Amino acid sequence: MADENNNIKTCPKDCLKCHPNQRLYCAAQMSRIMLDRMDELQDRFERLEDRVKRMEHADESVFNPLEETQEAAV
């Protein structure tokens, strides 16, 4: 029984070496992982968009400190 428990297969990184059922399982798993990752990235993107919009509409304007330095020198 110990041999059966230690018979852990690893991915050969070549799908043609695997049984079609294994390939189907792997494809489904990878698709699910990618879907979750895309959802996470979409959330992050939306948060970044919100930040940019808030910065565009902020009461305080962004200033260039180099311009102030040049004005003080004149």
NORHU-V369680 format. One record per residue. N is the residue number from 0. RES is the residue in three letters. SS is DSSP state (H for helix, E for strand, - for the rest). D_CENTER is the distance of its C-alpha to the mean C-alpha in whole Angstrom. Layout:
{{N;RES;SS;D_CENTER} {N;RES;SS;D_CENTER}}
This chain:
{{0;MET;-;42} {1;ALA;H;40} {2;ASP;H;39} {3;GLU;H;38} {4;ASN;H;35} {5;ASN;-;34} {6;ASN;-;34} {7;ILE;-;30} {8;LYS;-;28} {9;THR;-;25} {10;CYS;-;23} {11;PRO;-;26} {12;LYS;-;23} {13;ASP;-;25} {14;CYS;H;25} {15;LEU;H;29} {16;LYS;H;30} {17;CYS;-;29} {18;HIS;-;30} {19;PRO;H;29} {20;ASN;H;29} {21;GLN;H;26} {22;ARG;H;25} {23;LEU;H;24} {24;TYR;H;23} {25;CYS;H;20} {26;ALA;H;19} {27;ALA;H;19} {28;GLN;H;17} {29;MET;H;14} {30;SER;H;14} {31;ARG;H;14} {32;ILE;H;11} {33;MET;H;9} {34;LEU;H;11} {35;ASP;H;9} {36;ARG;H;6} {37;MET;H;7} {38;ASP;H;9} {39;GLU;H;6} {40;LEU;H;5} {41;GLN;H;9} {42;ASP;H;10} {43;ARG;H;8} {44;PHE;H;10} {45;GLU;H;13} {46;ARG;H;13} {47;LEU;H;13} {48;GLU;H;16} {49;ASP;H;18} {50;ARG;H;18} {51;VAL;H;19} {52;LYS;H;22} {53;ARG;H;23} {54;MET;H;24} {55;GLU;H;25} {56;HIS;-;28} {57;ALA;-;28} {58;ASP;-;32} {59;GLU;-;32} {60;SER;-;31} {61;VAL;-;30} {62;PHE;-;32} {63;ASN;-;32} {64;PRO;H;34} {65;LEU;H;36} {66;GLU;H;37} {67;GLU;H;39} {68;THR;H;40} {69;GLN;H;42} {70;GLU;H;44} {71;ALA;H;45} {72;ALA;H;46} {73;VAL;-;48}}
